[in-house]
Amino acid sequence: MSRRKRSATSAGYGAIVWWTARSYPAFAGNTGPEALVAGVPGADLVRARCTLCHEAGHITRSRLTRAEWEDTVRLMIKRGAPIAPEELPAILDYLTINYGRP
């Protein structure tokens, strides 16, 4: 491979790494509460309730369907997570929109 092609390929990989780290803070090594998507409905609830026990990276790495998120959150409630029943829909919406999969 020529030097020019190698340089272009390296630049392309660098752009991918930069975009991934910018778009998904947990990939940049940020696993604190600030790694969560902020400024959207449910963000403060997830930060306040879920990061009591989990690093944000644990949440941001997970890609679950809404049903899987609901099962997971309900299990956490059974284990003692301080989530009130009226908070569940907002938390599920936040997790599904930001860290969900179809």
DSSP file (Angstrom, degrees, kcal/mol; ACC not computed):
  #  RESIDUE AA STRUCTURE BP1 BP2  ACC     N-H-->O    O-->H-N    N-H-->O    O-->H-N    TCO  KAPPA ALPHA  PHI   PSI    X-CA   Y-CA   Z-CA
    1    1 A M              0   0    0      0, 0.0     0, 0.0     0, 0.0     0, 0.0   0.000 360.0 360.0 360.0 136.8    0.0    0.0    0.0
    2    2 A S     >  -     0   0    0      1,-0.1     4,-2.5     4,-0.0     5,-0.2  -0.262 360.0-113.7 -71.7 160.7    1.3    3.4   -0.9
    3    3 A R  H  > S+     0   0    0      1,-0.2     4,-2.2     2,-0.2     5,-0.2   0.880 117.4  53.2 -60.4 -39.7    2.2    6.0    1.7
    4    4 A R  H  > S+     0   0    0      2,-0.2     4,-2.2     1,-0.2    -1,-0.2   0.922 110.2  46.4 -63.8 -44.7   -0.6    8.2    0.5
    5    5 A K  H  > S+     0   0    0      1,-0.2     4,-2.7     2,-0.2    -2,-0.2   0.909 111.7  51.7 -64.9 -41.9   -3.2    5.4    0.8
    6    6 A R  H  X S+     0   0    0     -4,-2.5     4,-2.6     1,-0.2    -1,-0.2   0.902 110.1  49.7 -60.9 -40.5   -1.9    4.5    4.3
    7    7 A S  H  X S+     0   0    0     -4,-2.2     4,-2.2     2,-0.2    -1,-0.2   0.907 112.1  46.9 -65.1 -42.9   -2.2    8.1    5.4
    8    8 A A  H  X S+     0   0    0     -4,-2.2     4,-2.2     2,-0.2    -2,-0.2   0.899 112.8  49.8 -66.2 -40.5   -5.8    8.4    4.0
    9    9 A T  H  X S+     0   0    0     -4,-2.7     4,-2.4     2,-0.2    -2,-0.2   0.923 111.0  49.2 -65.1 -43.6   -6.7    5.1    5.7
   10   10 A S  H  X S+     0   0    0     -4,-2.6     4,-2.6     1,-0.2    -2,-0.2   0.901 110.5  50.8 -61.5 -41.2   -5.2    6.2    9.0
   11   11 A A  H  X S+     0   0    0     -4,-2.2     4,-2.2     2,-0.2    -1,-0.2   0.894 109.3  51.5 -63.9 -39.2   -7.1    9.5    8.8
   12   12 A G  H  X S+     0   0    0     -4,-2.2     4,-1.9     2,-0.2    -2,-0.2   0.925 111.4  46.2 -63.7 -44.7  -10.3    7.6    8.1
   13   13 A Y  H  X S+     0   0    0     -4,-2.4     4,-2.5     1,-0.2    -2,-0.2   0.901 110.7  53.6 -63.6 -40.7   -9.8    5.4   11.2
   14   14 A G  H  X S+     0   0    0     -4,-2.6     4,-2.6     1,-0.2    -1,-0.2   0.894 107.5  50.8 -61.0 -39.8   -9.0    8.4   13.3
   15   15 A A  H  X S+     0   0    0     -4,-2.2     4,-2.6     2,-0.2    -1,-0.2   0.889 109.9  50.3 -65.2 -39.0  -12.2   10.1   12.2
   16   16 A I  H  X S+     0   0    0     -4,-1.9     4,-2.6     2,-0.2    -2,-0.2   0.930 112.0  46.8 -64.8 -45.7  -14.2    7.0   13.2
   17   17 A V  H  X S+     0   0    0     -4,-2.5     4,-2.5     2,-0.2     5,-0.2   0.924 113.2  49.5 -62.4 -44.7  -12.6    6.8   16.6
   18   18 A W  H  X S+     0   0    0     -4,-2.6     4,-2.2     1,-0.2    -2,-0.2   0.935 113.0  46.4 -60.1 -47.5  -13.1   10.6   17.2
   19   19 A W  H  X S+     0   0    0     -4,-2.6     4,-2.7     2,-0.2     5,-0.3   0.908 112.8  49.9 -63.6 -42.4  -16.8   10.3   16.2
   20   20 A T  H  X S+     0   0    0     -4,-2.6     4,-2.7     1,-0.2     7,-0.3   0.936 112.7  45.9 -62.9 -46.5  -17.4    7.3   18.3
   21   21 A A  H  < S+     0   0    0     -4,-2.5     7,-0.3     1,-0.2    -1,-0.2   0.872 115.9  47.2 -64.4 -36.8  -15.8    8.8   21.4
   22   22 A R  H  < S+     0   0    0     -4,-2.2    -2,-0.2    -5,-0.2    -1,-0.2   0.888 118.3  40.2 -71.2 -39.4  -17.7   12.1   20.8
   23   23 A S  H  < S+     0   0    0     -4,-2.7    -2,-0.2     1,-0.3    -3,-0.2   0.813 125.3  34.0 -81.1 -31.9  -21.0   10.3   20.3
   24   24 A Y    >X  -     0   0    0     -4,-2.7     3,-2.3    -5,-0.3     4,-0.5  -0.805  68.5-169.0-127.7  88.5  -20.7    7.7   23.0
   25   25 A P  G >4>S+     0   0    0      0, 0.0     5,-1.6     0, 0.0     3,-1.2   0.753  82.5  67.5 -53.2 -29.4  -18.8    9.1   25.9
   26   26 A A  G >45S+     0   0    0      9,-0.3     3,-1.4     1,-0.3    -5,-0.1   0.824  94.3  58.6 -63.2 -28.4  -18.4    5.7   27.6
   27   27 A F  G <45S+     0   0    0     -3,-2.3    -1,-0.3    -7,-0.3    -6,-0.2   0.748  98.0  60.6 -70.6 -21.7  -16.1    4.7   24.7
   28   28 A A  G <<5S-     0   0    0     -3,-1.2    -1,-0.3    -4,-0.5    -2,-0.2   0.343 128.1 -98.0 -85.9   7.7  -13.8    7.6   25.6
   29   29 A G  T < 5S+     0   0    0     -3,-1.4     2,-0.8     1,-0.3    -3,-0.2   0.449  83.5 134.5  92.4   0.6  -13.3    6.1   29.0
   30   30 A N      < +     0   0    0     -5,-1.6    -1,-0.3     1,-0.2    -2,-0.2  -0.754  12.9 154.5 -87.9 109.1  -15.9    8.2   30.7
   31   31 A T        +     0   0    0     -2,-0.8    25,-2.0    -3,-0.1    26,-0.9   0.309  38.0 106.1-117.4   6.7  -18.0    6.0   32.9
   32   32 A G  S >  S-     0   0    0     23,-0.2     3,-2.5    24,-0.2     4,-0.3  -0.214  93.4 -86.8 -77.0 175.5  -19.1    8.5   35.5
   33   33 A P  G >  S+     0   0    0      0, 0.0     3,-1.5     0, 0.0    -1,-0.1   0.770 124.5  68.7 -55.6 -27.2  -22.7    9.9   35.6
   34   34 A E  G 3  S+     0   0    0      1,-0.3     4,-0.1    -9,-0.0    -4,-0.1   0.618  82.8  74.6 -69.7 -10.6  -21.7   12.6   33.1
   35   35 A A  G <  S+     0   0    0     -3,-2.5    -9,-0.3     2,-0.1    -1,-0.3   0.690  78.9  93.9 -72.8 -17.8  -21.4    9.9   30.4
   36   36 A L  S <  S-     0   0    0     -3,-1.5     2,-0.2    -4,-0.3    21,-0.0  -0.449  95.1 -96.0 -75.4 148.0  -25.2    9.6   30.2
   37   37 A V        -     0   0    0     -2,-0.1     3,-0.3    57,-0.1     2,-0.2  -0.475  53.1-159.4 -61.3 126.5  -27.1   11.6   27.6
   38   38 A A        +     0   0    0     -2,-0.2    -1,-0.0     1,-0.2    -4,-0.0  -0.622  56.3  40.4-110.0 166.5  -28.1   14.8   29.5
   39   39 A G  S    S+     0   0    0      1,-0.2    -1,-0.2    -2,-0.2    -2,-0.0   0.638  88.1 103.3  76.6  14.9  -30.8   17.4   29.0
   40   40 A V  S >  S-     0   0    0     -3,-0.3     3,-2.1     1,-0.0     4,-0.4  -0.899  85.0 -77.1-125.2 157.2  -33.6   15.1   27.9
   41   41 A P  T 3  S+     0   0    0      0, 0.0    -1,-0.0     0, 0.0     0, 0.0  -0.249 117.0  18.0 -55.7 133.9  -36.6   13.8   29.9
   42   42 A G  T 3> S+     0   0    0     52,-0.1     4,-2.5    51,-0.1     5,-0.2   0.189  91.3 108.9  93.2 -15.7  -35.6   11.0   32.3
   43   43 A A  H <> S+     0   0    0     -3,-2.1     4,-2.7     1,-0.2     5,-0.2   0.923  79.6  47.3 -61.0 -45.9  -31.9   11.8   32.3
   44   44 A D  H  > S+     0   0    0     -4,-0.4     4,-2.6     1,-0.2    -1,-0.2   0.884 112.0  51.3 -65.0 -37.2  -31.9   13.2   35.9
   45   45 A L  H  > S+     0   0    0      2,-0.2     4,-2.9     1,-0.2     5,-0.4   0.939 112.0  45.4 -64.2 -46.8  -33.9   10.2   37.1
   46   46 A V  H  X>S+     0   0    0     -4,-2.5     4,-2.0     1,-0.2     5,-1.1   0.925 114.5  48.9 -63.1 -43.5  -31.5    7.7   35.6
   47   47 A R  H  X5S+     0   0    0     -4,-2.7     4,-0.5    -5,-0.2    -1,-0.2   0.919 117.0  42.1 -60.9 -43.2  -28.5    9.6   36.9
   48   48 A A  H  <5S+     0   0    0     -4,-2.6    -2,-0.2    -5,-0.2    -1,-0.2   0.863 127.2  28.2 -74.3 -36.4  -30.0    9.8   40.4
   49   49 A R  H ><5S+     0   0    0     -4,-2.9     3,-0.6    -5,-0.2     4,-0.3   0.897 124.2  38.8 -94.1 -45.7  -31.4    6.3   40.6
   50   50 A C  H >X5S+     0   0    0     -4,-2.0     4,-2.1    -5,-0.4     3,-1.1   0.848 109.0  57.2 -81.4 -34.4  -29.2    4.0   38.5
   51   51 A T  T 3<<S+     0   0    0     -5,-1.1    -1,-0.2    -4,-0.5    -2,-0.1   0.428  84.7  83.2 -82.8   5.9  -25.8    5.5   39.1
   52   52 A L  T <4 S+     0   0    0     -3,-0.6    -1,-0.2     1,-0.1    -2,-0.2   0.871 116.4  10.6 -64.7 -36.3  -26.2    4.9   42.8
   53   53 A C  T <4 S+     0   0    0     -3,-1.1     2,-0.3    -4,-0.3    -2,-0.2   0.664 126.9  56.3-114.3 -26.1  -25.0    1.3   42.2
   54   54 A H  S  < S-     0   0    0     -4,-2.1     2,-0.2     2,-0.0    -1,-0.1  -0.844  75.1-120.8-116.1 146.4  -23.8    1.3   38.6
   55   55 A E    >>  -     0   0    0     -2,-0.3     3,-1.2     1,-0.1     4,-0.8  -0.543  35.0-116.4 -70.1 149.7  -21.2    3.2   36.6
   56   56 A A  H >> S+     0   0    0    -25,-2.0     4,-3.0     1,-0.3     3,-0.7   0.837 113.5  67.1 -59.4 -31.9  -22.8    5.0   33.7
   57   57 A G  H 3> S+     0   0    0    -26,-0.9     4,-1.9     1,-0.3    -1,-0.3   0.830  92.6  59.6 -59.0 -31.9  -20.7    2.9   31.4
   58   58 A H  H <4 S+     0   0    0     -3,-1.2     4,-0.5   -27,-0.2    -1,-0.3   0.874 112.7  39.2 -62.6 -36.4  -22.6   -0.1   32.5
   59   59 A I  H X< S+     0   0    0     -4,-0.8     3,-0.8    -3,-0.7    -2,-0.2   0.922 114.6  50.9 -78.3 -47.5  -25.8    1.6   31.2
   60   60 A T  H 3< S+     0   0    0     -4,-3.0    -2,-0.2     1,-0.3    -3,-0.2   0.767 108.6  52.7 -67.6 -25.3  -24.3    3.2   28.1
   61   61 A R  T 3< S+     0   0    0     -4,-1.9     2,-0.3    -5,-0.2    -1,-0.3   0.728  91.7  91.8 -78.1 -22.4  -22.8   -0.1   26.9
   62   62 A S    <   -     0   0    0     -3,-0.8     2,-0.5    -4,-0.5    -4,-0.0  -0.566  53.1-173.3 -79.0 132.6  -26.2   -1.9   27.2
   63   63 A R        +     0   0    0     -2,-0.3     2,-0.3    38,-0.0    37,-0.2  -0.892  23.4 158.8-125.1  98.1  -28.4   -2.0   24.1
   64   64 A L  B     -a  100   0A   0     35,-1.5    37,-1.3    -2,-0.5    35,-0.1  -0.832  41.3-111.9-122.3 156.2  -31.7   -3.5   25.1
   65   65 A T     >  -     0   0    0     -2,-0.3     4,-2.7    35,-0.3     5,-0.2  -0.311  42.9-101.3 -72.3 168.8  -35.2   -3.5   23.8
   66   66 A R  H  > S+     0   0    0     35,-0.3     4,-2.7     1,-0.2     5,-0.2   0.917 125.5  51.4 -59.9 -42.0  -37.9   -1.7   25.8
   67   67 A A  H  > S+     0   0    0      1,-0.2     4,-2.4     2,-0.2    -1,-0.2   0.898 110.9  47.9 -62.7 -40.1  -39.1   -5.1   27.2
   68   68 A E  H  > S+     0   0    0      2,-0.2     4,-2.5     1,-0.2    -1,-0.2   0.906 111.6  49.8 -67.5 -40.9  -35.5   -6.0   28.2
   69   69 A W  H  X S+     0   0    0     -4,-2.7     4,-3.1     2,-0.2     5,-0.3   0.919 110.9  50.5 -61.4 -42.2  -35.0   -2.6   29.9
   70   70 A E  H  X S+     0   0    0     -4,-2.7     4,-2.6     1,-0.2     5,-0.2   0.929 110.8  47.8 -63.5 -44.3  -38.3   -3.0   31.7
   71   71 A D  H  X S+     0   0    0     -4,-2.4     4,-2.0     2,-0.2    -1,-0.2   0.922 114.3  47.9 -59.2 -43.8  -37.3   -6.5   33.0
   72   72 A T  H  X S+     0   0    0     -4,-2.5     4,-2.2     2,-0.2    -2,-0.2   0.931 113.3  45.6 -64.3 -47.5  -33.9   -5.2   34.0
   73   73 A V  H  X S+     0   0    0     -4,-3.1     4,-2.3     1,-0.2    -1,-0.2   0.906 112.0  51.5 -66.1 -40.8  -35.3   -2.1   35.9
   74   74 A R  H  X S+     0   0    0     -4,-2.6     4,-2.2    -5,-0.3    -1,-0.2   0.886 109.2  51.2 -63.0 -37.1  -38.0   -4.2   37.6
   75   75 A L  H  X S+     0   0    0     -4,-2.0     4,-1.6    -5,-0.2    -1,-0.2   0.907 109.2  50.8 -63.9 -41.4  -35.3   -6.6   38.8
   76   76 A M  H  <>S+     0   0    0     -4,-2.2     5,-2.9     2,-0.2     4,-0.2   0.886 108.3  52.4 -64.0 -37.7  -33.2   -3.7   40.1
   77   77 A I  H ><5S+     0   0    0     -4,-2.3     3,-1.5     3,-0.2    -1,-0.2   0.920 107.7  51.3 -62.9 -43.2  -36.4   -2.5   42.0
   78   78 A K  H 3<5S+     0   0    0     -4,-2.2    -1,-0.2     1,-0.3    -2,-0.2   0.834 108.2  53.2 -61.7 -31.0  -36.7   -6.0   43.5
   79   79 A R  T 3<5S-     0   0    0     -4,-1.6    -1,-0.3    -5,-0.1    -2,-0.2   0.448 134.3 -87.2 -85.4   0.4  -33.1   -5.7   44.6
   80   80 A G  T < 5 +     0   0    0     -3,-1.5    -3,-0.2     1,-0.3    -2,-0.1   0.523  67.1 159.8 112.9   5.2  -33.7   -2.4   46.3
   81   81 A A      < -     0   0    0     -5,-2.9     2,-2.3     1,-0.1    -1,-0.3  -0.413  47.2-122.9 -61.2 133.6  -33.3    0.3   43.7
   82   82 A P        +     0   0    0      0, 0.0     2,-0.5     0, 0.0    -1,-0.1  -0.383  60.7 140.3 -80.8  65.8  -35.1    3.4   45.0
   83   83 A I        -     0   0    0     -2,-2.3    -3,-0.1   -10,-0.1     5,-0.0  -0.940  43.6-142.8-113.6 121.0  -37.4    3.8   42.0
   84   84 A A    >>  -     0   0    0     -2,-0.5     3,-1.9     1,-0.1     4,-0.9  -0.497  25.2-114.2 -77.7 150.2  -41.0    4.9   42.6
   85   85 A P  G >4 S+     0   0    0      0, 0.0     3,-0.7     0, 0.0    -1,-0.1   0.845 116.8  55.6 -54.0 -36.4  -43.7    3.3   40.4
   86   86 A E  G 34 S+     0   0    0      1,-0.2     4,-0.4     2,-0.1    -3,-0.0   0.661 103.8  55.8 -73.7 -13.6  -44.5    6.7   38.8
   87   87 A E  G <> S+     0   0    0     -3,-1.9     4,-2.1     1,-0.1    -1,-0.2   0.678  86.0  83.0 -86.7 -19.3  -40.9    7.1   37.8
   88   88 A L  H <X S+     0   0    0     -4,-0.9     4,-2.8    -3,-0.7     5,-0.2   0.889  86.4  51.3 -57.1 -47.8  -40.7    3.9   35.8
   89   89 A P  H  > S+     0   0    0      0, 0.0     4,-2.5     0, 0.0    -1,-0.2   0.913 111.8  47.2 -59.3 -41.9  -42.2    5.1   32.5
   90   90 A A  H  > S+     0   0    0     -4,-0.4     4,-2.3     2,-0.2    -2,-0.2   0.900 113.7  48.1 -65.7 -40.3  -39.8    8.1   32.3
   91   91 A I  H  X S+     0   0    0     -4,-2.1     4,-2.6     2,-0.2     5,-0.2   0.929 113.1  47.5 -65.6 -45.2  -36.8    5.9   33.1
   92   92 A L  H  X S+     0   0    0     -4,-2.8     4,-2.7    -5,-0.2     5,-0.3   0.902 111.3  51.1 -63.9 -41.3  -37.8    3.3   30.5
   93   93 A D  H  X S+     0   0    0     -4,-2.5     4,-2.7    -5,-0.2     5,-0.3   0.946 112.3  46.9 -59.9 -47.6  -38.4    6.0   27.9
   94   94 A Y  H  X S+     0   0    0     -4,-2.3     4,-2.4     1,-0.2     5,-0.4   0.942 115.2  44.6 -59.7 -49.8  -35.0    7.5   28.5
   95   95 A L  H  X S+     0   0    0     -4,-2.6     4,-2.4     1,-0.2    -1,-0.2   0.900 115.9  46.9 -64.0 -41.2  -33.2    4.1   28.4
   96   96 A T  H  X S+     0   0    0     -4,-2.7     4,-0.9    -5,-0.2    -1,-0.2   0.917 115.3  44.5 -68.8 -43.5  -35.1    2.9   25.3
   97   97 A I  H  < S+     0   0    0     -4,-2.7    -2,-0.2    -5,-0.3    -1,-0.2   0.916 127.0  28.7 -67.4 -42.7  -34.6    6.1   23.3
   98   98 A N  H  < S+     0   0    0     -4,-2.4    -2,-0.2    -5,-0.3    -3,-0.2   0.758 138.5  18.1 -93.7 -26.6  -30.9    6.6   24.2
   99   99 A Y  H  < S+     0   0    0     -4,-2.4   -35,-1.5    -5,-0.4    -3,-0.2  -0.016  98.7 112.6-136.4  30.1  -29.7    3.0   24.8
  100  100 A G  B  <  -a   64   0A   0     -4,-0.9   -35,-0.3   -37,-0.2    -4,-0.1  -0.479  45.9-153.6-101.8 172.0  -32.2    0.8   23.1
  101  101 A R              0   0    0    -37,-1.3   -35,-0.3    -2,-0.2    -2,-0.1  -0.971 360.0 360.0-138.7 155.5  -32.4   -1.4   20.2
  102  102 A P              0   0    0      0, 0.0   -37,-0.1     0, 0.0   -38,-0.0   0.521 360.0 360.0 -60.7 360.0  -35.4   -2.4   18.1
